[in-house]
Amino acid sequence: MNFNIRAIRLEDAAVYHSLVDEIKDEGQYLFSTLRFSLEDTKKYIERHEEMSSPIWGAFDEQGTLLGWIDFNRGGFSEIAHTATLGMGVKKEFRGQGIGSALMDACIENAESLGIEKLELEVFASNTAARALYIKEGFFEEGIRLKKRKFEDRYDDLVCMGLFL
């Protein structure tokens, strides 16, 4: 599979917005099924550009967005050395190295900004993502039991970290 990793730009807002909603609709991977407006998505992209921490996207040769990753730095000076990571890969392209490539771009960007620790939360049922994070060097910090209840099913939330 051929794809390239680059920053998601404002002109990519509609496809990024659509992919986030597509993964939310699966109901298994993203913490919230709450939808954001396209205008809020554009503001999110702009904010990341301003902070020199772009939302990284994996695009195929036709320009289709296959996945994204981003991080949000801690908002207070005492936690500004940390950042929380979020990502998603289009269903039919999972398991093809896209997540690893996105993760590498994100880690490199975080290191260049002086971030000392990346954190993330993943559902315990998402074994493929957990395996990817462990492969990338993340470790489990704790488990929040029955943190999510969706369609009458509970899922534990695994908290993970990576020191850079």
C-alpha positions, 0 to 999 in steps of 0.5 A, a space after each residue: 500500500 502506497 501512502 504519504 504522511 503530511 499535515 492535514 490542511 484547512 482544505 482537507 477539513 471536509 474529508 478529515 471531518 467525514 473520516 472522524 464521523 465514520 470512525 465514530 459511527 463504528 461505535 467501538 474506537 473513539 471515546 465519544 460519539 458526539 459530532 462536531 460541526 465542520 466549522 469546529 473541525 476547521 478551527 481545530 485544524 487552525 489551532 493545531 497549525 498555530 501551535 506547530 503540532 499539526 494533525 498528521 494524515 495518511 493520504 493515498 495516491 488519489 488523495 484519500 485520507 486513510 487515517 489521522 493522528 494528533 496530540 493536544 498539549 497539557 493546558 497548564 504550565 505544570 502539565 505542558 510537558 505532556 500531550 494526549 494523543 488521538 488517532 484513527 484509521 479508516 476501517 478497510 486500511 487497518 493493519 497495513 502500516 498506516 498507524 505505525 507511520 502516523 505514530 512515527 510522525 507524531 512522536 517525531 513532532 512531539 519530540 521536536 516541541 520538547 514534549 516529554 511524555 505522550 499519553 493516550 486512552 484506549 478501550 480494552 477491547 481494541 486489542 489491535 490498537 493496544 498492540 500497536 501502541 506497545 510496539 511503539 513503546 507505550 506502556 500501560 499505566 492503569 485501567 479504568 474499569 467499566 469506563 464506557 457504557 455504549 449500547 448496554 455494553 461496558 468497556 474498560 479504558 486502558 491508560 497508556 504512556 510513552 516517555 520521549 
